[in-house]
Amino acid sequence: MQVVLSGKARDFLRGLALALVAGGFLALSGAFGTGGAPFWPRLAYWVGLMLAGSLWGHVCGAWTARRIDVDTRPWAAIAIETLIISGPLTLLVWAVTGSMLEGAMRPLAHLSYFFFPVTLITALLCVLTAFLGRERPVETHASAPGAAPARFLERLPPRLRGARLIAVQAEDHYLRLHTDRGSDLILMRLADALTELEGLEGAQTHRSWWVARNAVASVARGDGRAALTLEGGPGSELIAPVSRRYARALREAGWW
């Protein structure tokens, strides 16, 4: 049975893998004066700290993502995550270093000695996590002639049944369905919707948006960003953002 992981699950596992690799490298290199300690305690020290940092970083990253658009402002997100991760992690490193590698707790005055190396390593890992996390957008494809329609269309509320789906926008735990007859909300995750949208030609353009390809009227580009103007909806035009992580793949796929 094939297991399909959501984007958040992939990011979490990627962070753990990166922490393990970084912990092993720091242990082998004896980084930051730890080379004098025996190898196995040193390995346990570095791997344990990196895994703890990864878990704390995942919590901080989720908090940051709810307040900053990570796709369009990656460096701002990296700076904020580095600061909020480094404080508690510095305290942990201070406590663990003395007990694991030196046999006794260091004086509290030594706490400041750890802040710079902890912040440096945290910043490097935040940068790697942010940019290694860039991936291809999920693309959906039109059904073959005579094939069953996309399952997602069955989720349209009664008043929108038979309407042309223009875009799907995530709003907290809900999805806003934009159609040529108006919009409405349903309770569903975008990650699950992307699977059911297979059968309609479109793609994920942002972590919160899926867009039907035939709804794109024009593309606006500037400052390294792109936005899609969508047609077919009643009233004012609809603008769908394109994240930097997906822009190149969409351009190569001929979206503009």
Protein Blocks (a to p, Z undefined) as FASTA:
>chain_A
ZZdddfklmmmmmmmmmmmmmmmmmmmnopghilmpcfklmmmmmmmmmmmmmmmmmmmm
mmmmmmpcfklmmmlmmmmmmmmmmmmmmmmmmmmmmmmmnopacdfklmmmmmmmmmmm
mmmmmmmmmmmmpccddddddddehiacdfklmmpcfklgoiacfbdcdehjbccdddfk
bccdddddfklmmmmmgoiacddfbfkbccdfklpmbdcdeehiacdddehiehjadddd
ddfklmmmmmmnopZZ
